[in-house]
């Protein structure tokens, strides 16, 4: 499972990078890349998204389908990280006041108009801790309040504290339409948004079908559904096995699938198109909750020192991975630098053995997502062997993303977990590394690192890029303490057959172009 916080962007409606140049979009033509208007685009989902409420979960599968039916307030330029339009065409930040003016004529999928008051209702819902949205503190700063002027289509957000990257967060916050706000439970199985597609069929565990909307003109940087080559129908098909997905791509039964395991090599050799984005795919978390063996800092350090992280990275990524440098890796990254390499505890098997013997550890439970390819399973097996070598009995449990989410955020019955969290600005990871523990908050690992929290508080009081050195110091604090172990970045590839698209973080619906061949 990936926990994703993707940033929607501009240019061909790309989220982060215009990975496809929308080539040969003219009508007709018989070239290999001639676009075909309409048609059906079918993409593999490695796990079922579960509850379709777009503000209910940070799981990757939900993010993927959310992009089809819902829009954010802003977008981000893929080339330089500048803020661009979304539902809002004008925006300004003045101290702790954010002002946004909505585009004229925005319509929900049921035909009702989206108003500034509707947007404020979204902010109120996400901002209420009782609703337990993972976007509170991630995309919407805690304590933020909103007011609306429907006559001028203006939304004014007042921040409780400074937020250096508040616009980046708003560029990832999906906005729900009035019918969904009124009947929140209905969002579990149907959509109520302003996005370019609307859900027409939901078959949980199998597929989700979406139909293109006519008259959509307010996409990121003015993207519309009139662009030739956009599919009329999008089918998100649940396929948990990467090899199966790869075979279906090669046979033409699928148009897109993200493949991170060894099957990617044969798809590359077959000459398939691939949209690529760098992501953090190897990240180890410990359960700090009271009563768990891993609540002991010395135990967390020993478990980290026992591992050969470069070897794990090699196995996980089929030799194509790189060491992470920051916790925010999705481009354009708000803060660049290296907070991780100098802080990551070095391997020390003897020290690990000594600490393990002293701790007298019980058997530990280790979770990983078994839908992410054979490389993940092989790396997990290697990690178990290395822990056993220092005297720790660890049971690895592979599970799909839905089950992983339930375990992390509800049952809490785990000790170690590989859960890649992908964001583009350092403030977006704060609710996962501090604050209320699950199930009362997003901090599923129950991390309490006072050094991190102090540096976050200092960084949040600063403006923009000037805050980056302090944000990186905060990230270094959790890594040095072995509270969190990031160990592998890699280029995630989403392969395409008879289609081109952009997928930096998630599929960008308005970037899809169906091709003749």
N, C-alpha and C positions, 0 to 999 in steps of 0.2 A: 504494500500500500504506500502511496505517496500522500503526505499531507501537503496540499498545494495552496499557495497564495499567489496566483498568477496576476500579471498586470496586463490589462487590455491596452492595445496600442493603435497606431494610425497606419496610414499607407496600405492600401489593399486590405484595410481593417486588420492588419497584423497585430498580434498581441505584443510582441517584443521586437521581433526581427522579421522583416518582409522576406521570409525564406523562399517564397516563390514570387517571381516577377510577373505573374498573371500573363504569361507569354501568349502571343498570337490570339488575342481576344476578339479579333474581328469576326464578323459573321461569315459563314461558309468557309471555303478553303479546305484543301485536302491534306495539309501537312500533318506530320505525326502529332503535333501539339495543337491542332485545330480544336477550338472549344465547341462543346455541344450544349446547347441551352436545355435546361430542364433535366429530366432523368433522375435516377436515384443514386445517392451516395451512401455507401454502407461502410461503417467503421467498427472495428472491434473494441470492446470495453473489457479490460482484464478482470473486472469484478462488477457486480450489480451496484448501482448508485444508492439503492435503498430509498429512504424517504426523499422525495424530490424537492422539498422545501429548500430553496436556494440559499437560505440564511441559516440552515440548521447544522451544517457539517463542513469540515475542512478537507474531506476526503477527495482524492483526485478524480474518481469516477463521477462524483456529483458535480465537481467543477466543470468537467468536460461537457456534460449535458446542459448545465446551467447556461453556458455561453450561447446555446442555440436560442433560448427563449427569453433571456433577460439581458438588460443593458446596465452598465455602470454610469455614473455621472460624468466621468472624464476618461481620457485615454492617455497613453504615453508614447511619445515618438520613439520608434525603434532604433533610430540612428544615434540619438544623443540624450535620450531620457527626458526631453522636454515634455511638459504637460500639453495635451491637445484636447480637442472637444470630444464629448460623448453625448449624453443627454443634455448636458450644459454646453452652451456655445461661448459663454463668458464666465470668467472666474477671477478672483482676486483674494489675496491673503494680506491682511493688515493686522499684525500682531496676533492676537488670539481670535480674530474675526475672519471667517471665510465666507465670501459671497459668491453665489453661483446663479446664473441666469439660464433657465431651461430653453431649449430650442422651441420654436413655435410649431404647433401641429402634431405633437407626439401623441400617438394613439396606442392604447393597449390592445392586446389580441382580441378582446371582446368588443372593441370599437369605442370604448370610453376614453376620454382624454386624460392624460397624466398631468396632474397639477403640482404646483410647488408644495401644497399641503400634503399631497400623497407622499412626496419625497420626505418631508419632515416626519410623517408617520412611520416611514421606514427607519429613519434615524432613531426615532423614539423606541421602536421595537428592538432594534439591534443594541441600542444603548442601555436597555433595561437588563440588569444582571439576572433578573428572575427568568428571562427567556433563554438564557444560557447559549446565546449565539457565539460561536467561536470567532466571529468577526469583531466583537467588542474588544477594543485594545489592539486589534490586528489591523483592520481597515478603518475603524472608527475609534478615535481616541476616547478613552474612558472619561466620563463626565461631560462630554460634548452635548450641547443642546441646540435645537434648531427652531427657527421661526420662518413663516412663509408669507409672501405677498403674491396671491394668485393673479392679481391684476397685471403685475409686471413679470410674473413667472420667476420670481426671485426667491432663493433659499439662502438664509443667513445662518451660519453655524458659529456658535460661540464655544470656544475651547476652554476647558477648565484649567489646563496647563499648556505651555507651548508644545507644539508638535511639528518638528522639522520637516517631516515628510507626509503631512496630512493629505496633500493632493494625490500623492502616489497611492495612499490607502483608498481614497474615494474612487480611484480608477479601477479598483477591484471589487467594489461593493455592489452586488446585484440589487436592482430596485424592483420591488414587487408592486403590482398594480392594485387598485382599490378592492376588486373582488377577492383577491388573495389575502389582503390585509383583513377584510371582514370575516372571511371563512378560512382561517389559517390551516385547519386540518385538511382542507381540500387540496392544498399544495403538495400533499404527500403523493398524489397520483395524477395531478394535472398541472398545467402551467398557467400563470397569470402574469405576463410580463409584456414588455415593449419590444422584445428582441425580434430578429428576422424570421424566426420559425416558431411554430406552436405545436405542442404535443397533441397527437391525434390517436395514438394507441400506446398503451403501456402493458407489457407482458413481463413482469418482474422475473428475473433469472434468465430471460431469453432475449428480448429486444424492446426497444423504444422507438417509435416512429414519429417524425416531425414533418410538418408541411410548411413550405415557404409562404410568407405573408406578402401580399401586394401592398404597395404604397409605403413601404418602409424606406425612409429617407434620412434618418437621424443617427445612423451608425457612426462609429469612430471616424472623426475627420470627414464626415459627410458620406460614409459608405451607404449604399442603397441595395435593394434586392432587384433592381432593374438591370444590373450588370450582367451582360451575356456570359453564359457558362455556369452560372450558379444552379445547383441542383434544385429541383422542385420538391424532392423528398429526401430526407436524411434518416437513415436507420442506424441506430446504435445497437449493435448486437453483442451480447455478453458471451465472450469466448475466453475462458480462463487459462487455456493452454497456449503458450507462445508458438509452439511448433505447429499446432492446428491453425493458428492465425496466419502463420507464414505460408503454410500450404494453400490456404484459401486465397491469399494474395496472389500467389503464383498461378493459381487456376482461374483467377479473375472473379472469384465469388465475393471478394472483399475489395474495397477501394482504399482502405487505410487501416493501419495497425501500428502501434508503438511496439518495437521489438528491441529489447536491451540485452538479450542473451546470445548464445552462439548462433542461433538461427539468422541473426542479422548478417552474418558473413555470406551465407548463400543468397540472401536477397540482394546484397551489394553486387555479388558476382553476376546475378541475373540482370543487373542494370536497372533495377527499380529506382524510381524517384525517392528521395528521402529528405524530409524536413528535419533539421537538427537544432538542438539547443542544449547548452551545457546545464547540467543539474547536479545537485548533491544527491547521490543514490546510495551511499554507504554512510549511515549515521546511527550510532549505538547509544541507546538510552537505558538508564537504570531506574528502577522503581524506588524512589526515596521515601515512600510512605512508611509511617511508623509500623513496626512489626515485620517488615520485610528485611531479609538479610542484607540487601543492597542499600538499606537506609544508612549503613555504616560507611563513612567516607573512606576508611582504610580498606574495606572490602571492595569498594568501587575502584580504588586505585590499583589494588592487586589484580582484579579482573582485567583491567586495562593493560597493566604491565605484562600480563601473561600472553598477550596477543602480538602476533607478527602482522602489524597493520598493513605494511606494503604488500605482503604476500596475500592477505585477505583481499586487498584492493585488486591485485592482479587476477585472482580467481573470480571475483565478483564481476569484473568488467571485461573479462577475456583479454586481459593485458592492455586494454585501451584507456584505462582510467588515469586520473591525475590526483595529486594530493589537494584537498580543499584548502582554501586560504581564508575564506570568510563564511559565516553562516548564511548570508544572503548571496545566492549564486545566480539567480535568474536575471539575465541581462535585459535592459541596461541596469547594472548594479548601482545602487545609490552611493555606496561607500566601498572603495577599492583599497586593497592593502593585504597584509597577511597577519591575521589575528590567531591563526591556528598552528601553523608549522612550528614556530618557536615555543609554543605553549603545550603542545601535545606531549603527555608523558611518554618517555622512551621505554622500550621493551626491557624488562628486567625479570627474567624467569626466577632467579633465586630469591629476589625480594618478594615476588608474588607467592612463591612456595612458603616462605616464612610467615607472611601475613595470613595465608589460607590456613596453615596449621594452627596459628594462634586463634583464629576466628571460629574454627570448628563449624564450618558452614553446612547447612542442610542442603539437600538437592535443590537446584535452581531451575526455574522455568524460563526458557529463551524463545521468544516469538519472532517469526519472520514471515513475510508475505510470499506464499508459494505460487502466486500468480505472476511473479515478476521474472520468470525464466529459470533455466537450470543452473545458471551461474550463481544465483542467490542461494539456492539449495546447497550447491557445492561449497560455497564460501561459509555458509552456516555450519556445515559438517566439519570443515577445517577449524572453525572457531571452537566448536565443542571439543575437538581433539586437543587443542592447545590449552583449554581450561582443564581438561582431564589430566594433562601432563603436569599441572601444578597442584593436583589433588582436589579439584572441584568437580562434583557430579552435576552435569547440566543436561537437561532434557530439552531438545529442540522441538518446537511445534510449528509446523508450517500451516498457515491458514489464509483464507482469502481476506480481501480488504474489509469487507463487511464485518466478519468475525473479529478481525483485529481491532477495528473501531470500537466494537462492543466491549472487548476485553480491556482496552486501554482507558476508555472514558466511562465505563460503567462498572464492570466486575472488579477491575484492579488486580486480578489474579495473574501476576507476571512479575519477573525479576529483571530480565534483560529483554530488550526489543530492538530490532532494526526497523526504524521508521524514518525515512527521509522526509525532512520538512523543507520545502522550497519556497523562498520568498525573494523579493528583490531589494528590500530596504531593512536595515537592522531593527527598526522599531516594530516591524510586523511579527518578529519572533518572540517579543517580550512576554505576551500572555502565555506562551508555551514554556517559558523558562522561569516564571515567577507568578505571584498572585495565587488566587484560590486553586486548590487542587481539585482534580476530577473526583466525583461527578459535579461538584459545585462550580467548577471553572475549567479553563482550557489547559491548565498546567497538569497534564495527565501523568507526568512523572513525579509530581509533588516536589519539585526542586525549590530549595531555599538557599540561595547563595547571596549573602549580604554584600559582598564585594561587587558582584554583578548588579544588584539592585541599586547600590549607591552610584555606580558609574552610569547606569541607565537614567537615573534621576538627574544627574548632571548633564548628560548628553541631551536629554529631552528639553532642557532649559535653554539650549543653544539653537542657532538657526542653521538650517540647510547643511551644506558641505562642511561648514566650520565644526559641526558636531561629530564628524566622522572619526577623527582620532580617538575620541572618548567612547564612541560606540564600539570601535575595535578593541579598546581596552576592556570593555565590558564582556565582549565575546571571549577574549583571552582568559578572563577570570573563570568562566564555567568550564573551559577546556582544560586549563591547568589543574583544576581541582578534580578532573575526571568525572564531573557531573554529567558530561555529555562528550561523546567521542565521534567527531566527524572524521571519516577515513577515506572516502572515495567520491570524486567527481567523475562524470563521464558525459559524453555527448549522447543524449537520448535521441534516437532516430525513430521518426514515424514514417514508415514506408507507404508509398502510394502506387496504385495501379489504375490507369486510365483516369487519373485525377491529379491535380496539383493543389496545394494548400499551405497555410502557415500554421505551425504548431509549437511556437516557443512557450512552453508551459502547458498550453491546452490548444485544442483545435479552435481556429478562428473561423466561424461560419461564413462570413462574407468574403473570406479569401479563397474559398473552394471554387475550383474551376474543373468542370467535367470535360474530359478529352475524348476525341474520336478514337485514339489508339493509345 
